[in-house]
Amino acid sequence: EIMGSFDLLEDLMHTVGSDKYPEEFVRLKTLARKQEIGDLLAEEKPTATPTPRELELQSLGQRLDIARRRIFYYLVKLSSLEKLGYVPTEMLREFPGRTRAMHALRLLQPLVDASRTTYGLPMEEHLQVLESIRSIFNITISEQQGASSCFGGKCRDEL
């Protein structure tokens, strides 16, 4: 499931480009949230039935958000296990390793930043976890922002 989550977010980034990736994620996530709220309120007032295309986009928004959450909580686990001393830092640097950690950061950081801006939420826990992962793997902000994405363990400037 975690690899499918990476694949889904990578596909979105590749399809829309790294510059539009965060905004498109937020747009699709918002569509999914509006549908959920609309479904809850449907009993109070009738709403228009979504088109098949709208349903597809809402489903994609839900899947993207689930993928983001799955990867984020994986990083939470890594950070917690290291912080509590259950897994030594050296072991984490071996697996999942620095390249995979940097890739996860490159996928998640833009989404966290865009969500913070769009929804006006501080998302402090998210920022702390991402900072913890940067610290564990000795990743600087400039390194993290240096390439748009990594595929197959190889980082490239452009997709």
PyRosetta script that sets phi, psi and omega in degrees:
from pyrosetta import init, pose_from_sequence

init()
pose = pose_from_sequence("EIMGSFDLLEDLMHTVGSDKYPEEFVRLKTLARKQEIGDLLAEEKPTATPTPRELELQSLGQRLDIARRRIFYYLVKLSSLEKLGYVPTEMLREFPGRTRAMHALRLLQPLVDASRTTYGLPMEEHLQVLESIRSIFNITISEQQGASSCFGGKCRDEL")
pose.set_psi(1, -36.8)
pose.set_omega(1, -178.7)
pose.set_phi(2, -66.1)
pose.set_psi(2, -38.9)
pose.set_omega(2, 178.9)
pose.set_phi(3, -66.1)
pose.set_psi(3, -38.2)
pose.set_omega(3, 175.9)
pose.set_phi(4, -62.6)
pose.set_psi(4, -34.7)
pose.set_omega(4, 177.5)
pose.set_phi(5, -66.1)
pose.set_psi(5, -45.5)
pose.set_omega(5, 175.9)
pose.set_phi(6, -59.6)
pose.set_psi(6, -46.0)
pose.set_omega(6, -178.4)
pose.set_phi(7, -58.5)
pose.set_psi(7, -43.8)
pose.set_omega(7, -177.4)
pose.set_phi(8, -64.4)
pose.set_psi(8, -46.3)
pose.set_omega(8, 179.1)
pose.set_phi(9, -67.8)
pose.set_psi(9, -38.4)
pose.set_omega(9, 176.4)
pose.set_phi(10, -61.8)
pose.set_psi(10, -42.4)
pose.set_omega(10, 179.6)
pose.set_phi(11, -61.9)
pose.set_psi(11, -41.5)
pose.set_omega(11, 177.9)
pose.set_phi(12, -62.4)
pose.set_psi(12, -46.9)
pose.set_omega(12, -179.6)
pose.set_phi(13, -60.9)
pose.set_psi(13, -43.2)
pose.set_omega(13, -179.2)
pose.set_phi(14, -65.4)
pose.set_psi(14, -39.9)
pose.set_omega(14, -176.1)
pose.set_phi(15, -70.6)
pose.set_psi(15, -44.7)
pose.set_omega(15, -175.0)
pose.set_phi(16, -98.7)
pose.set_psi(16, -13.5)
pose.set_omega(16, -177.3)
pose.set_phi(17, 92.6)
pose.set_psi(17, 150.1)
pose.set_omega(17, -175.3)
pose.set_phi(18, -65.6)
pose.set_psi(18, -26.4)
pose.set_omega(18, -179.8)
pose.set_phi(19, -72.6)
pose.set_psi(19, -29.4)
pose.set_omega(19, -178.6)
pose.set_phi(20, -102.0)
pose.set_psi(20, -6.6)
pose.set_omega(20, -176.3)
pose.set_phi(21, -53.0)
pose.set_psi(21, -52.4)
pose.set_omega(21, -177.3)
pose.set_phi(22, -64.5)
pose.set_psi(22, -41.3)
pose.set_omega(22, -178.0)
pose.set_phi(23, -67.3)
pose.set_psi(23, -39.0)
pose.set_omega(23, 178.9)
pose.set_phi(24, -67.9)
pose.set_psi(24, -38.4)
pose.set_omega(24, 175.5)
pose.set_phi(25, -58.2)
pose.set_psi(25, -49.1)
pose.set_omega(25, -178.5)
pose.set_phi(26, -63.7)
pose.set_psi(26, -40.2)
pose.set_omega(26, 179.5)
pose.set_phi(27, -60.9)
pose.set_psi(27, -47.5)
pose.set_omega(27, -178.7)
pose.set_phi(28, -68.8)
pose.set_psi(28, -38.4)
pose.set_omega(28, 176.9)
pose.set_phi(29, -62.9)
pose.set_psi(29, -40.7)
pose.set_omega(29, 179.6)
pose.set_phi(30, -64.5)
pose.set_psi(30, -40.7)
pose.set_omega(30, 176.3)
pose.set_phi(31, -58.4)
pose.set_psi(31, -44.2)
pose.set_omega(31, -179.9)
pose.set_phi(32, -64.2)
pose.set_psi(32, -42.3)
pose.set_omega(32, -179.2)
pose.set_phi(33, -66.6)
pose.set_psi(33, -40.1)
pose.set_omega(33, 178.9)
pose.set_phi(34, -62.4)
pose.set_psi(34, -38.5)
pose.set_omega(34, 178.4)
pose.set_phi(35, -64.9)
pose.set_psi(35, -43.4)
pose.set_omega(35, 178.9)
pose.set_phi(36, -59.5)
pose.set_psi(36, -46.1)
pose.set_omega(36, 179.6)
pose.set_phi(37, -66.2)
pose.set_psi(37, -41.4)
pose.set_omega(37, 177.8)
pose.set_phi(38, -60.0)
pose.set_psi(38, -40.2)
pose.set_omega(38, 178.0)
pose.set_phi(39, -63.0)
pose.set_psi(39, -39.6)
pose.set_omega(39, 179.9)
pose.set_phi(40, -67.8)
pose.set_psi(40, -36.2)
pose.set_omega(40, -177.8)
pose.set_phi(41, -88.4)
pose.set_psi(41, -6.3)
pose.set_omega(41, -176.0)
pose.set_phi(42, -58.5)
pose.set_psi(42, -30.7)
pose.set_omega(42, 179.9)
pose.set_phi(43, -68.2)
pose.set_psi(43, -28.5)
pose.set_omega(43, -178.3)
pose.set_phi(44, -79.5)
pose.set_psi(44, -40.3)
pose.set_omega(44, 177.5)
pose.set_phi(45, -147.6)
pose.set_psi(45, 141.3)
pose.set_omega(45, -178.9)
pose.set_phi(46, -66.9)
pose.set_psi(46, 140.7)
pose.set_omega(46, 176.8)
pose.set_phi(47, -119.5)
pose.set_psi(47, 159.3)
pose.set_omega(47, 178.8)
pose.set_phi(48, -67.0)
pose.set_psi(48, 142.2)
pose.set_omega(48, 177.6)
pose.set_phi(49, -72.7)
pose.set_psi(49, 127.8)
pose.set_omega(49, -179.9)
pose.set_phi(50, -65.4)
pose.set_psi(50, 148.5)
pose.set_omega(50, 176.4)
pose.set_phi(51, -73.1)
pose.set_psi(51, 162.4)
pose.set_omega(51, 176.6)
pose.set_phi(52, -56.5)
pose.set_psi(52, -38.3)
pose.set_omega(52, 178.8)
pose.set_phi(53, -64.4)
pose.set_psi(53, -42.9)
pose.set_omega(53, 177.7)
pose.set_phi(54, -62.3)
pose.set_psi(54, -39.9)
pose.set_omega(54, 177.7)
pose.set_phi(55, -63.6)
pose.set_psi(55, -39.7)
pose.set_omega(55, 177.3)
pose.set_phi(56, -62.9)
pose.set_psi(56, -44.3)
pose.set_omega(56, -179.5)
pose.set_phi(57, -66.2)
pose.set_psi(57, -38.8)
pose.set_omega(57, 178.0)
pose.set_phi(58, -65.3)
pose.set_psi(58, -41.4)
pose.set_omega(58, 177.7)
pose.set_phi(59, -63.7)
pose.set_psi(59, -41.9)
pose.set_omega(59, 177.7)
pose.set_phi(60, -62.2)
pose.set_psi(60, -42.6)
pose.set_omega(60, 177.6)
pose.set_phi(61, -59.0)
pose.set_psi(61, -42.1)
pose.set_omega(61, 177.8)
pose.set_phi(62, -64.4)
pose.set_psi(62, -44.9)
pose.set_omega(62, -179.0)
pose.set_phi(63, -65.0)
pose.set_psi(63, -39.6)
pose.set_omega(63, 178.0)
pose.set_phi(64, -63.5)
pose.set_psi(64, -42.5)
pose.set_omega(64, -179.7)
pose.set_phi(65, -67.2)
pose.set_psi(65, -38.7)
pose.set_omega(65, 176.5)
pose.set_phi(66, -63.4)
pose.set_psi(66, -41.3)
pose.set_omega(66, 178.6)
pose.set_phi(67, -62.0)
pose.set_psi(67, -44.6)
pose.set_omega(67, 178.9)
pose.set_phi(68, -60.8)
pose.set_psi(68, -45.8)
pose.set_omega(68, 179.6)
pose.set_phi(69, -62.8)
pose.set_psi(69, -41.4)
pose.set_omega(69, -178.4)
pose.set_phi(70, -62.1)
pose.set_psi(70, -46.5)
pose.set_omega(70, 179.5)
pose.set_phi(71, -66.6)
pose.set_psi(71, -42.1)
pose.set_omega(71, -179.8)
pose.set_phi(72, -60.8)
pose.set_psi(72, -46.2)
pose.set_omega(72, -178.4)
pose.set_phi(73, -69.7)
pose.set_psi(73, -26.1)
pose.set_omega(73, 171.4)
pose.set_phi(74, -63.2)
pose.set_psi(74, -44.0)
pose.set_omega(74, 177.7)
pose.set_phi(75, -66.2)
pose.set_psi(75, -35.0)
pose.set_omega(75, 175.9)
pose.set_phi(76, -60.6)
pose.set_psi(76, -44.9)
pose.set_omega(76, 179.6)
pose.set_phi(77, -62.1)
pose.set_psi(77, -46.4)
pose.set_omega(77, 178.9)
pose.set_phi(78, -58.7)
pose.set_psi(78, -46.5)
pose.set_omega(78, -179.1)
pose.set_phi(79, -62.1)
pose.set_psi(79, -44.4)
pose.set_omega(79, -179.1)
pose.set_phi(80, -66.0)
pose.set_psi(80, -44.1)
pose.set_omega(80, 179.8)
pose.set_phi(81, -61.9)
pose.set_psi(81, -38.2)
pose.set_omega(81, 178.6)
pose.set_phi(82, -71.5)
pose.set_psi(82, -44.0)
pose.set_omega(82, -178.3)
pose.set_phi(83, -61.9)
pose.set_psi(83, -39.1)
pose.set_omega(83, -179.7)
pose.set_phi(84, -81.9)
pose.set_psi(84, -5.7)
pose.set_omega(84, 177.7)
pose.set_phi(85, 82.8)
pose.set_psi(85, 9.8)
pose.set_omega(85, 179.8)
pose.set_phi(86, -74.4)
pose.set_psi(86, -30.8)
pose.set_omega(86, 178.7)
pose.set_phi(87, -128.1)
pose.set_psi(87, 120.3)
pose.set_omega(87, 179.9)
pose.set_phi(88, -64.9)
pose.set_psi(88, 148.4)
pose.set_omega(88, 179.5)
pose.set_phi(89, -54.6)
pose.set_psi(89, -41.5)
pose.set_omega(89, -178.6)
pose.set_phi(90, -60.5)
pose.set_psi(90, -35.9)
pose.set_omega(90, 179.4)
pose.set_phi(91, -68.2)
pose.set_psi(91, -41.1)
pose.set_omega(91, 178.1)
pose.set_phi(92, -65.4)
pose.set_psi(92, -34.8)
pose.set_omega(92, 179.2)
pose.set_phi(93, -67.8)
pose.set_psi(93, -24.3)
pose.set_omega(93, 175.6)
pose.set_phi(94, -79.4)
pose.set_psi(94, -48.9)
pose.set_omega(94, 176.1)
pose.set_phi(95, -146.6)
pose.set_psi(95, 122.9)
pose.set_omega(95, 15.9)
pose.set_phi(96, -77.5)
pose.set_psi(96, -15.9)
pose.set_omega(96, 176.5)
pose.set_phi(97, 92.4)
pose.set_psi(97, 163.0)
pose.set_omega(97, -174.8)
pose.set_phi(98, -65.8)
pose.set_psi(98, -42.3)
pose.set_omega(98, -178.0)
pose.set_phi(99, -62.9)
pose.set_psi(99, -44.4)
pose.set_omega(99, 179.2)
pose.set_phi(100, -67.0)
pose.set_psi(100, -38.9)
pose.set_omega(100, 178.5)
pose.set_phi(101, -63.8)
pose.set_psi(101, -43.1)
pose.set_omega(101, 179.5)
pose.set_phi(102, -64.1)
pose.set_psi(102, -39.3)
pose.set_omega(102, 178.0)
pose.set_phi(103, -61.7)
pose.set_psi(103, -44.9)
pose.set_omega(103, 178.1)
pose.set_phi(104, -61.2)
pose.set_psi(104, -42.3)
pose.set_omega(104, 178.4)
pose.set_phi(105, -62.8)
pose.set_psi(105, -40.5)
pose.set_omega(105, -179.8)
pose.set_phi(106, -67.2)
pose.set_psi(106, -29.3)
pose.set_omega(106, 176.2)
pose.set_phi(107, -78.7)
pose.set_psi(107, -39.1)
pose.set_omega(107, -172.3)
pose.set_phi(108, -88.5)
pose.set_psi(108, -40.3)
pose.set_omega(108, -174.4)
pose.set_phi(109, -54.8)
pose.set_psi(109, -45.9)
pose.set_omega(109, 179.1)
pose.set_phi(110, -62.7)
pose.set_psi(110, -32.5)
pose.set_omega(110, -180.0)
pose.set_phi(111, -72.4)
pose.set_psi(111, -39.3)
pose.set_omega(111, 176.5)
pose.set_phi(112, -64.3)
pose.set_psi(112, -46.1)
pose.set_omega(112, -179.4)
pose.set_phi(113, -61.8)
pose.set_psi(113, -44.9)
pose.set_omega(113, 179.7)
pose.set_phi(114, -66.0)
pose.set_psi(114, -39.1)
pose.set_omega(114, 178.7)
pose.set_phi(115, -66.6)
pose.set_psi(115, -40.3)
pose.set_omega(115, 177.8)
pose.set_phi(116, -59.5)
pose.set_psi(116, -45.4)
pose.set_omega(116, -178.8)
pose.set_phi(117, -67.9)
pose.set_psi(117, -47.9)
pose.set_omega(117, -175.4)
pose.set_phi(118, -66.5)
pose.set_psi(118, -46.1)
pose.set_omega(118, -174.1)
pose.set_phi(119, -96.6)
pose.set_psi(119, -4.7)
pose.set_omega(119, 178.6)
pose.set_phi(120, 64.7)
pose.set_psi(120, 32.8)
pose.set_omega(120, -179.6)
pose.set_phi(121, -105.3)
pose.set_psi(121, 142.8)
pose.set_omega(121, -179.6)
pose.set_phi(122, -70.3)
pose.set_psi(122, -32.9)
pose.set_omega(122, 179.9)
pose.set_phi(123, 49.1)
pose.set_psi(123, 43.2)
pose.set_omega(123, -177.3)
pose.set_phi(124, -58.8)
pose.set_psi(124, -40.8)
pose.set_omega(124, 180.0)
pose.set_phi(125, -61.4)
pose.set_psi(125, -42.5)
pose.set_omega(125, 178.4)
pose.set_phi(126, -60.0)
pose.set_psi(126, -46.7)
pose.set_omega(126, -179.3)
pose.set_phi(127, -63.1)
pose.set_psi(127, -39.4)
pose.set_omega(127, 179.2)
pose.set_phi(128, -64.8)
pose.set_psi(128, -41.5)
pose.set_omega(128, 179.8)
pose.set_phi(129, -65.9)
pose.set_psi(129, -44.5)
pose.set_omega(129, 179.5)
pose.set_phi(130, -63.1)
pose.set_psi(130, -39.0)
pose.set_omega(130, 176.8)
pose.set_phi(131, -66.0)
pose.set_psi(131, -39.3)
pose.set_omega(131, 178.0)
pose.set_phi(132, -61.3)
pose.set_psi(132, -43.2)
pose.set_omega(132, 179.0)
pose.set_phi(133, -65.0)
pose.set_psi(133, -42.1)
pose.set_omega(133, 176.4)
pose.set_phi(134, -58.9)
pose.set_psi(134, -40.7)
pose.set_omega(134, -179.2)
pose.set_phi(135, -67.6)
pose.set_psi(135, -46.6)
pose.set_omega(135, -179.5)
pose.set_phi(136, -57.7)
pose.set_psi(136, -41.8)
pose.set_omega(136, -173.9)
pose.set_phi(137, -100.8)
pose.set_psi(137, 9.2)
pose.set_omega(137, 179.8)
pose.set_phi(138, 51.4)
pose.set_psi(138, 52.6)
pose.set_omega(138, 179.8)
pose.set_phi(139, -107.7)
pose.set_psi(139, 124.1)
pose.set_omega(139, 177.2)
pose.set_phi(140, -85.7)
pose.set_psi(140, 160.7)
pose.set_omega(140, 177.8)
pose.set_phi(141, -59.7)
pose.set_psi(141, -42.3)
pose.set_omega(141, -178.3)
pose.set_phi(142, -65.1)
pose.set_psi(142, -36.7)
pose.set_omega(142, 175.6)
pose.set_phi(143, -64.8)
pose.set_psi(143, -43.6)
pose.set_omega(143, -178.4)
pose.set_phi(144, -60.8)
pose.set_psi(144, -38.2)
pose.set_omega(144, -177.7)
pose.set_phi(145, -87.7)
pose.set_psi(145, -5.0)
pose.set_omega(145, -172.8)
pose.set_phi(146, -65.2)
pose.set_psi(146, -31.7)
pose.set_omega(146, -179.9)
pose.set_phi(147, -131.6)
pose.set_psi(147, 147.5)
pose.set_omega(147, -177.0)
pose.set_phi(148, -65.9)
pose.set_psi(148, -38.1)
pose.set_omega(148, -176.8)
pose.set_phi(149, -165.2)
pose.set_psi(149, 167.6)
pose.set_omega(149, 176.2)
pose.set_phi(150, -128.0)
pose.set_psi(150, 138.7)
pose.set_omega(150, 176.2)
pose.set_phi(151, -132.9)
pose.set_psi(151, 136.3)
pose.set_omega(151, 178.8)
pose.set_phi(152, 57.2)
pose.set_psi(152, 31.4)
pose.set_omega(152, 178.7)
pose.set_phi(153, 81.0)
pose.set_psi(153, -0.2)
pose.set_omega(153, 179.6)
pose.set_phi(154, -112.4)
pose.set_psi(154, 126.9)
pose.set_omega(154, -179.8)
pose.set_phi(155, -94.4)
pose.set_psi(155, 140.0)
pose.set_omega(155, 179.7)
pose.set_phi(156, -130.7)
pose.set_psi(156, 154.9)
pose.set_omega(156, 178.4)
pose.set_phi(157, -70.5)
pose.set_psi(157, -34.8)
pose.set_omega(157, -179.2)
pose.set_phi(158, -130.3)
pose.set_psi(158, 153.0)
pose.set_omega(158, 178.0)
pose.set_phi(159, -78.4)
pose.dump_pdb("model.pdb")
